[in-house]
């Protein structure tokens, strides 16, 4: 049963745990793919757990599911920290029945990335900068876009201490130190790749194996429209992403808005594939839904119904290895 939920990226993480990172590209039909595209924190944690459970697949699933339960706790705490959902548990239900929550319980980084993102925002709002540093380091090592958390952390800190006095206060200097520390694992991985294969940016250059290359978003949107079917669906999700971003700006949730913009715009430069999964793997997206439906129980019910129906459809597609769920 576990193998039925281990597709696509999950198989790459299993390979990293089993034999380590590739010395050269050699996979897929054109033998131009390698495991360098996948960041090390998630497989490293699962590797440690594998010593005890003696099953790579099970180790990946345990890390994902434990991270997911942590995320369920953190989304409620963050929502209430921001003044939303002071009563009830809508944030928990929203995350649990997210359309793409199948990835939260599978061998993917989504749940770990999501939990760490919630933690970075929560501890930033609480001004607990040591915890921000720890979670931020792990976040940037879980997925390379996690390093972009430095921007929302900076915005939240400036909002706490004021722009003029930010560089003059002790806490402001602590935040600056945190911002420098967050990329440590990412930079370490780049150094590792440099000595392994001679290219510190191999994790980005290898994306060409998945037919990802940099071009204007308009190119990818036009391509999606011309392809029809799945392409239309992906274009619609890009437009939906922009709507969420605009709503966050409208609510003056600047830190959340900048994080969603960066973490969706950069992937959009290389294609629209996986955009729905990327979108629903971002913590501020759920904050947008929570803020939009706050104190509106009927709207919350409607959101949960639509979300859970979509989830059922995507779970079936995922188990059947359909590419639209990637």
N, C-alpha and C positions, 0 to 999 in steps of 0.2 A: 504494500500500500504506500509506503514511503517513496518508493521509486516512481509511483504514479504522479507524485508532486515534486519530483526532482527533474526539471527540464532546463534547457538553455543554460543560464549562468550557473545554476546549481552544479551542473556537471563539471564546469570549469573549477569551481571551488573544491570539489572532490579531488580533482586532479592535482591542484596545488598542494592540498594536504597530503596526498599520496606520494607524489614524486617531486614536489617543489616547483619553482618557476622554471619555465623553459629556457634553454640556452640559445635556441633559435626558433624561428617561426616554422611550423611543420604541420599544422592541423587544418581541417576542412578540405574541401575539394581542391582548392588551389594551393594548399599547403603554405598559406601566407598568414595564418592566425597563430597567436601565442597567448599565454596566460598573463602577459604583462599588463593587460588592461584592467586587471582586477586587484584592488587594493588589499593590503595584507592583514588588517586588524581582524576582520571576520574569520578568515581561515586560520589565523593564529590562535584565536580563542577556541575554535572548534578542534584544532589540533591538540591543544592541552586537554580538552574534555575527552577526546578520543582515547587517551591513555587509560581512562577509567571505564568507558562504555564499550570500547573495542568495535566501534562501528562509525565510519566516517559520515555516512548519511544521517544516522541518528544524532551524531554530534552537531551537525549543521542545523538539524531541526530543533534540537534542544536549545541551542543558542538563539535561534530565531523566535521560538515560542516564549522563552523566558524574557527576551527583550520586548516582545509584544505585550506581555502582561505588565511589565514595567512601564511601557508607553501608555497603557490604559490608566495607570495610576497618575502618571505625570500630566496627561492631557487634562484630567480633572483639576489637579492642583494648579496648573498654569492658567486654566480658564478662570478659576476663582481668584487667582492672583491678579488677573487682568480685569476683574469685576464682572465676569460673565458667569451664567449658570450657578448662581449662589445657592440655588436649591435644585434638587433632582440630580440625575446622572446622565443627562443627554449627551455630554461629550464622550462618555465611555461607550454608549450605544452607537454613537456616530462613528467612532473609530472601529469598533468591533464589526460593524456591518458596512464598512467602507467598500465600495464596488471592487476595489483591487486588494482587499484584505487577504486574499488567497496567498499573496506574496509575503504577508506578515507571518504566516505559519509554514512557509516552505523554505527551501535552502537558498534563500536570498538575503541580501544585506538590508532590505527595506525596513524591517522592524528594528534592527539595531541602529540604523541611521535615523529612523524616526524617534526612537527613545532618546538618543543622544541629542537630537535637535531640540526636543521638548525640554531636556535637562539644561541645555545651554541657555535657552530663552528664560526658563524659570529661575535659574540661579542668577542670570543677568538682572532680571527684575528685582530679585532679592538682594542684589549687590554682594553675592557670595562668590568673589572672583577666583578663589582657589578652585572651587568646584567647576566654575566656567572653564578654567584652563584645562583641568583634567578631562572633562567631557569634550571640550573643543579639540584637544589633541587626538582623542579617540575618533571623533567625528571626521576629522580630516584624513585619518588613516583608514576609515571605513569606506569612504567614497571621496574621490578627489575634489568634488564640488563642496564637500564639507568645510574646506578651508575658507570658503566664502562666508562662513559664520562670523568672520572678523568684522564684517560690515554691520550686521545687526547688533553685535556686541558693542561696537563703537557708538552707534546711534543711541542705544539704550543708556550707555554710560554718560554720554553727553547730555542726554535728557535728565539724568539724575543730578549731575554736578554743574551743568551750565557750560556753554562753549567757552566763555571768556576765562573762567576759573579752572577749566579742565586740566590744563597743563601746569597749573600752579598748586594743585592740591596733591596730597600724598596718594589718595585713592585714584586720582586721575593717572598718576604715574604707574600705579599698580595695574590699571587697565591696559596701559600701553605695553607693559611687560607681558600681560596675558596675550595680547594681540601678536606679539613676537613669538610666543611659545606655541600657539595653536598649530602652526604649520610644521612642527618638529618631525612628526612621523612621516608626513608627506615628503619633506625634504630628505629624510633618511631613506625613504623608499627610492627616491630619485637617484640618490648616491649609490644605493645598492644596485639599481638597474645599470648605472654607468659602469660599475665594475663588472657586472654580470654580462652585459651585452654591448657595452660601449655607447649607450644612448640613455641619458637620464630622463628623456621625455618619451621613452618607448611606450609608456602606457597611453599616450595620446597618438603617437604615430601609428601604432598597431591597429587603430580604429579603422584604417582603410580596408582591413580584412573583412569587416562587416559592412563594407561599402559606405562608410562614413567619411566624408571629406568636407572641408569648410566652403560654404557658399552663402549667399544672401538668403534670409528666411523666405523672401518672395519666391525664390527658385524652388524651394522645397514645397511651399504651399501650392504653387502652380502645378508642380509635378503630382502632388497628392490629388488635386482636383481632376487633373487629366486622367489619372489612373482609375478614378471612381471607386466604388465599393469601400474597401478598407481605407483607401486614401481620403475619401470624403469624411469618414469617421474621424480620422486623425486630424484633419484640418479643422473640423468642428471642435475637437478637444483643445486645439491650439487657441481658437477663438474663445473658448470657455476659460482657458487659462488667463487670457488677457482681461476677461470680465472680472475674474477673482482678484487679479492684481489691481484693477481700477477700483474695486470695492474697498480693498485694504487701504489704498491711497485716500479714498473718500472718508474712511473712518479714521484717517490720520495715524494708522498703524504703520509708521514708516519703516521700522525695523523688519516687520513681517513682510511688507511689500517689497523691499529691496532684496530680501532673501529669495522670495518666490520669483522675482524678475530675473535675477542672476542665474538661479538653478534651472530655469526653463529656457531662457534666452540662449545660453551657451550651448545646450544640446540642440536647440533649434537651428543653430548655425551648421550643424552636421546632418540634419534630417529631422523628420517628424515621427519616425519610428520610436516606439516606447514612450511617446509623450504622455499618454494617459497614466501609465505606471509611474513615471517621474512625478507627475502632478499630484497623484494621490499618495505619494511617498514623502510629501513635504508637510511638515508640521503646521506652518502658518495657513495652509489651505483649510485645515480643519478649524483653526481659529476664526477664519472668515465665515465659515458656515455657522459656527457657534454664535458669533456676533450678529450675523444676519437674522438668525432665528431666535435670538434671546428673548425670553418672556412671550413667545408665540408658540404655545403647545401644539396647535393644529398644524402649523408650518413644520415644526419639528417632526411630528408624526408623518407628514407627507414626505419629508426628506428621507426618513428612515425606511419608509415603504419603497420608494423609488430606488434607494441605495441597495436595499437587500435583494430586490428583484434583479437589479443589475449584477449584483454579486453572484447570484445563482447562475446566471448566464455565463459570466466570465470564468467561474470555477469549472463549469463543464468544458468550456473552450480550452482552459489551461490543462486539464487532465487529458484531454484529447489532443494536446500538443498543437493547437491551432496558433498560427503566427500572429493573429490580431491581438492576442493577449500578452505578447512579449512586452 
